[in-house]
Amino acid sequence: MRLFLYAALLCAALSADASYVTPSTASTAGGTLVYITIDHVLNCTAGNCTPIVQFDGIPSSDVKIEGYNMVTAVAPPHAKEAVVKVEVITPSGRETIPYPFAYIDPRDQVLVPFTFKSAPGYGGSSWSTELWVHNEADHDVSITPKICGGLFGLHECEDAPLIVAAKSSLLVPTGQAFYWMVPGTYYSVPRADAAQLSFDLRLLDETHPETSATSIPVVRVQPRSKLVLLNVPNDGHGRMLLRVYGFHSSFPVHVYDLDTGERLADELLEYWMPTDIGGGPTYPGFAAQSSAIFNVPAVRKAHRLRVEIESAHPEFPTFMWAIITITDNVTQHVTVITPAS
């Protein structure tokens, strides 16, 4: 019901003032073809004039008339990410488009699987994470977006972008949970600078500071339809936890004996399962967590495992990733298993 109400309000807004731009974003590098519709006749036809289209006061070098109230314009380059004004200028006047238009840097999402501070664990233990981002570029790079948006338009994000200065490193503050039961968070890396950035995530056992930190992979979001985790040790001396990240509501999980190939257990892994380590924000996407599948009697007897995780809709690959952590009951040492490439 709420979605229909939003749609009705949006349609009402567009009908009340029908001047708009499609698409509503362009790369800061320029070159995006933009369609601009005016809510009245342009009074400017091909042959007798050419409209001027400005983006934040910068004129487009390629403007064409497509109809009595529509023009196309190639967005010029812009120095930075920003919400800007789009104007169409003809002999009959100047039309300012009332809906926001934004310049953005093309970005890739990066998943940081854990992010928490002094989270309680098994047997009175306490855990935290430490995330460093290293920037080798000769300019500052933001790892969170400047432009946010929703159903009613684009705007500059309320929080200032998180900046990693040129040729330096940043200790990223530990986030507060958005979905409190879900571990991890996502960062948004400019595609042009991705090769110059590296992430260093460490899992720390605060109750045993003498032990070394465990390095946890940070992964770039990409579509997958299946994950395979090989050579999972199963000697019964540690707590095993499987986390699956993605955009589906559930994931079919299958466990095999690595040596014999025998299929030992199946589980449909749902969201919001409990975990032995607390969590921080995850958005977009979610994480499912479970240890129950490793307690199946047939699984407990095998020495080494192969774990396969399928997409709920393999015909439409979307982002999914998984990690198994095995925490030794005595030493609290954490072993990490990630999908085979």
Protein Blocks (a to p, Z undefined) as FASTA:
>chain_A
ZZmmmmmmmmmmmmmomcdcddfbdcfkgoiacddddfbdfkiaehjaccdddeehiacf
bdcdfbfkbccddddddfbdcddddddddfkbccddfbdcdddddddddddfbacehiac
eehiacddddddddfbfbdcdfbdfbdcdfkoccddfbacddddehiacdddddddfblm
bgcddddddfklmmmpccddddddfklmmbccdddddddddddfbdcdehiacehpaccd
dddddjbfbdcdddddfknopafbdcdddehiacfbdcddddeddddddfklmmgmklmm
pmbdcdddddfblmlccddddddddddfklopacdddddZZ
